[in-house]
Amino acid sequence: MPQTFDEFNRIAAFFTRANNPDSPVEYGATLTLGSTGVAGSEFLSRIFSVQEDLFDDHGLIHLDSPVAIRALEQMISLLPCTEPDRCKWWTDTAEAFAGGNVAMTILYNNFTAPLLSSHSRVPDKIGYAMVPGNRPILGGGSLGVSKYSKQPEQAMNLVRWFCSEPVSSAAAMLGGTSSCSKSYNNYEIINNYPWLRLAKKCFHSATGRRLPETVAAPFNERRFLGIIGRAVKSACSGALSPEEALLHAQKQYEDQFGEFIK
């Protein structure tokens, strides 16, 4: 399995039929680049493969750093190894891989159910590993109770129910991610989704802090991913070079997140 994204790209190139007529598949990998948030996540996967957190030793984020430029160059060099009609969302990515014409894909666990569906061509051919660099990005959302709730206790009862057994395991069996640790030792679930054991380890391996722990201010993740994603899409479309796109992203970050810049 590739340990770095440079290795990932080389393997993808090898399995791309345009480079290797003997390849059993047409494309070496997928790229999910639909919305700016999705494109930003692909970019961050490559950043975190070589950098534990987004900020430097001074607690500052530099979106135009050499590491960031290299991450974007890696994405651009992967484009010829992917389908011309890029995957817009992770459901598209899962369906593309399940179609059996792609060698590798990077996918969140809760989008993997199509790989085992009756229409999948790869249910008995799937290998799995943590993303290159062993620092996965956690996705999804949070289940909580609004401080404006007029019935907080009833709302908390719903949260407790959803996180309990056997409800959490039922969600995992349907292809979701369980919030209950018992689900990851449930053999019926593991037999269907063997990569869930690895997913459990991913929770502890994911770091990727946006700001130092000493900074208590809330961080607008959606806005931040929008800035990154626009840079990624501009560079991948050829409208801007990686350096130009990330320099523009850095300026946008400084304008919109000035409270975090010392």
C-alpha positions as CSV (number, residue, x, y, z in Angstrom):
1,M,0.0,0.0,0.0
2,P,1.3,3.5,-0.8
3,Q,2.9,5.2,2.2
4,T,3.1,8.7,0.6
5,F,1.0,10.5,-2.0
6,D,3.9,10.5,-4.4
7,E,3.8,6.7,-4.2
8,F,0.0,6.8,-4.5
9,N,0.3,8.8,-7.8
10,R,3.0,6.5,-9.2
11,I,0.7,3.5,-8.5
12,A,-2.2,5.3,-10.1
13,A,-0.1,6.1,-13.2
14,F,0.9,2.4,-13.5
15,F,-2.8,1.3,-13.4
16,T,-4.0,3.9,-15.9
17,R,-4.5,2.2,-19.2
18,A,-3.4,5.2,-21.2
19,N,0.1,4.6,-19.6
20,N,-0.1,0.9,-19.4
21,P,-2.1,-1.0,-22.0
22,D,-2.0,-4.2,-19.9
23,S,-3.7,-2.6,-16.9
24,P,-6.9,-4.4,-15.9
25,V,-8.6,-1.1,-15.2
26,E,-8.9,2.1,-17.2
27,Y,-8.1,4.6,-14.4
28,G,-5.6,4.4,-11.6
29,A,-7.5,6.5,-9.0
30,T,-10.3,8.9,-8.3
31,L,-10.4,12.5,-7.2
32,T,-13.5,14.0,-5.6
33,L,-13.7,17.6,-6.5
34,G,-17.4,18.7,-6.6
35,S,-17.9,21.5,-4.1
36,T,-15.2,23.7,-2.6
37,G,-15.6,21.8,0.7
38,V,-15.1,18.5,-1.0
39,A,-12.1,19.7,-3.0
40,G,-10.6,21.2,0.2
41,S,-10.8,17.9,1.9
42,E,-8.9,16.2,-0.8
43,F,-6.2,18.9,-0.5
44,L,-6.0,18.6,3.3
45,S,-5.5,14.8,3.1
46,R,-2.3,15.5,1.3
47,I,-1.2,18.3,3.6
48,F,-1.7,16.2,6.7
49,S,0.2,13.3,5.2
50,V,3.4,15.2,5.8
51,Q,2.4,17.9,8.4
52,E,0.7,17.0,11.7
53,D,-1.3,20.3,12.0
54,L,-2.1,23.2,9.7
55,F,-0.2,25.8,11.7
56,D,3.6,26.3,11.9
57,D,5.8,26.7,15.0
58,H,4.5,30.2,15.5
59,G,0.9,29.1,15.4
60,L,0.2,30.6,12.0
61,I,-1.4,29.0,8.9
62,H,0.4,29.5,5.6
63,L,-1.7,28.2,2.7
64,D,1.1,29.1,0.2
65,S,3.8,27.1,2.0
66,P,6.0,24.7,0.0
67,V,4.1,21.8,1.6
68,A,0.8,23.3,0.4
69,I,2.1,23.9,-3.1
70,R,3.4,20.3,-3.3
71,A,0.0,19.0,-2.1
72,L,-1.7,20.8,-4.9
73,E,0.8,19.7,-7.5
74,Q,0.2,16.1,-6.4
75,M,-3.5,16.6,-7.1
76,I,-2.9,18.1,-10.5
77,S,-0.5,15.3,-11.5
78,L,-3.1,12.8,-10.6
79,L,-5.7,14.2,-12.9
80,P,-4.6,12.3,-16.0
81,C,-5.1,9.1,-14.0
82,T,-8.7,9.8,-13.2
83,E,-12.0,9.8,-15.1
84,P,-12.5,13.0,-17.2
85,D,-15.9,13.4,-15.5
86,R,-14.7,14.0,-12.0
87,C,-16.5,12.6,-9.0
88,K,-18.6,15.4,-7.5
89,W,-19.5,13.8,-4.2
90,W,-18.3,10.7,-2.3
91,T,-21.3,8.7,-3.4
92,D,-20.1,9.2,-7.0
93,T,-16.6,8.1,-5.9
94,A,-18.0,4.9,-4.3
95,E,-20.0,4.1,-7.4
96,A,-17.0,4.7,-9.6
97,F,-14.9,2.3,-7.6
98,A,-17.7,-0.2,-7.3
99,G,-17.9,-0.2,-11.1
100,G,-14.6,-2.0,-11.2
101,N,-12.8,0.3,-13.6
102,V,-10.7,2.2,-11.0
103,A,-7.6,0.8,-9.1
104,M,-7.7,3.0,-6.0
105,T,-9.9,5.4,-4.2
106,I,-9.9,7.5,-1.0
107,L,-13.3,7.3,0.7
108,Y,-14.9,8.1,4.0
109,N,-16.1,4.9,5.8
110,N,-19.8,6.0,5.8
111,F,-19.8,6.0,1.9
112,T,-18.5,2.5,1.4
113,A,-21.8,0.6,1.4
114,P,-22.1,0.7,-2.5
115,L,-18.8,-1.3,-2.7
116,L,-20.7,-4.3,-1.3
117,S,-24.0,-3.8,-3.1
118,S,-25.5,-6.4,-5.5
119,H,-24.4,-4.1,-8.4
120,S,-20.8,-3.9,-7.3
121,R,-18.1,-5.6,-9.4
122,V,-15.5,-5.5,-6.6
123,P,-17.0,-7.0,-3.4
124,D,-14.5,-9.8,-3.2
125,K,-11.5,-7.8,-4.5
126,I,-11.2,-4.9,-2.0
127,G,-8.1,-4.2,-0.1
128,Y,-7.9,-1.3,2.4
129,A,-5.4,0.7,4.3
130,M,-5.2,4.1,6.1
131,V,-4.5,7.1,3.8
132,P,-0.9,7.8,3.0
133,G,0.8,9.5,5.9
134,N,-1.5,7.7,8.4
135,R,-3.3,10.9,9.4
136,P,-6.9,10.6,8.1
137,I,-9.4,13.4,8.0
138,L,-12.5,12.9,10.1
139,G,-15.7,13.8,8.3
140,G,-19.4,13.8,9.2
141,G,-21.2,15.9,11.7
142,S,-22.2,16.2,15.3
143,L,-25.3,15.2,17.2
144,G,-26.1,17.6,20.0
145,V,-28.7,19.7,21.6
146,S,-29.2,23.4,20.9
147,K,-28.9,25.7,23.9
148,Y,-32.2,27.2,22.7
149,S,-34.0,23.9,22.9
150,K,-37.3,24.1,24.9
151,Q,-37.2,20.4,25.7
152,P,-33.5,19.7,26.4
153,E,-34.1,16.5,28.4
154,Q,-36.3,14.9,25.7
155,A,-33.6,15.9,23.1
156,M,-30.9,14.3,25.2
157,N,-33.0,11.2,25.5
158,L,-33.0,11.0,21.7
159,V,-29.2,11.4,21.6
160,R,-28.8,8.6,24.2
161,W,-31.1,6.4,22.2
162,F,-29.3,7.0,18.9
163,C,-25.9,6.3,20.5
164,S,-27.1,3.1,22.3
165,E,-27.1,-0.5,21.3
166,P,-28.5,-2.0,19.1
167,V,-29.4,1.3,17.3
168,S,-25.7,2.3,16.7
169,S,-24.9,-1.2,15.3
170,A,-28.0,-1.1,13.1
171,A,-26.7,2.2,11.6
172,A,-23.3,0.6,11.1
173,M,-24.9,-2.4,9.3
174,L,-26.6,0.1,6.9
175,G,-23.2,1.5,6.0
176,G,-22.9,4.3,8.6
177,T,-20.4,5.0,11.3
178,S,-21.4,3.9,14.8
179,S,-20.9,6.1,17.9
180,C,-20.9,3.0,20.1
181,S,-17.6,1.2,20.6
182,K,-19.4,-2.2,20.9
183,S,-20.2,-2.0,17.2
184,Y,-16.6,-2.3,16.3
185,N,-16.4,-5.7,18.0
186,N,-19.6,-7.0,16.5
187,Y,-18.6,-9.8,14.2
188,E,-21.6,-9.6,12.0
189,I,-20.7,-6.0,11.2
190,I,-17.0,-6.7,10.9
191,N,-17.7,-9.6,8.5
192,N,-19.6,-7.2,6.2
193,Y,-17.3,-4.2,6.6
194,P,-13.9,-5.5,7.6
195,W,-12.3,-2.1,7.3
196,L,-14.3,-0.9,10.3
197,R,-11.5,-2.2,12.6
198,L,-9.1,0.1,10.7
199,A,-11.7,2.9,10.9
200,K,-11.7,2.6,14.7
201,K,-7.9,3.2,14.7
202,C,-8.4,6.3,12.5
203,F,-10.2,8.1,15.2
204,H,-7.0,8.2,17.3
205,S,-4.7,8.9,14.3
206,A,-6.6,11.9,13.0
207,T,-5.1,15.1,14.3
208,G,-5.0,18.0,11.8
209,R,-5.7,20.8,14.2
210,R,-6.4,24.1,12.5
211,L,-5.1,26.3,15.4
212,P,-3.0,25.7,18.5
213,E,-4.9,24.4,21.6
214,T,-4.2,27.7,23.3
215,V,-6.5,29.5,20.8
216,A,-10.0,29.3,22.2
217,A,-11.9,31.3,19.5
218,P,-14.3,29.3,17.2
219,F,-12.9,28.4,13.8
220,N,-15.3,28.7,10.8
221,E,-14.4,25.4,9.0
222,R,-16.9,25.8,6.2
223,R,-15.5,29.2,5.3
224,F,-12.0,27.9,5.5
225,L,-12.7,24.9,3.2
226,G,-14.3,27.3,0.8
227,I,-11.1,29.3,0.5
228,I,-9.0,26.2,0.0
229,G,-11.5,24.5,-2.3
230,R,-11.6,27.5,-4.6
231,A,-7.8,27.5,-4.9
232,V,-7.8,23.8,-5.6
233,K,-10.5,24.0,-8.3
234,S,-8.8,27.0,-10.0
235,A,-5.5,25.2,-10.1
236,C,-7.0,21.8,-11.3
237,S,-8.9,23.6,-14.1
238,G,-5.7,25.3,-15.2
239,A,-7.0,28.8,-14.6
240,L,-4.2,29.5,-12.1
241,S,-0.9,27.9,-11.3
242,P,-0.6,26.2,-7.9
243,E,1.5,29.1,-6.6
244,E,-1.0,31.7,-7.9
245,A,-4.0,29.9,-6.5
246,L,-2.5,29.4,-3.1
247,L,-1.2,32.9,-2.8
248,H,-4.7,34.1,-3.5
249,A,-6.0,31.7,-0.9
250,Q,-3.6,33.0,1.6
251,K,-4.7,36.6,1.0
252,Q,-8.3,35.5,1.4
253,Y,-7.5,33.7,4.6
254,E,-5.8,36.8,6.0
255,D,-8.7,39.0,5.1
256,Q,-11.4,36.7,6.6
257,F,-9.5,35.1,9.5
258,G,-7.5,38.1,10.6
259,E,-8.3,37.4,14.3
260,F,-6.0,34.4,14.2
261,I,-3.1,36.2,12.7
262,K,-0.6,37.7,15.1
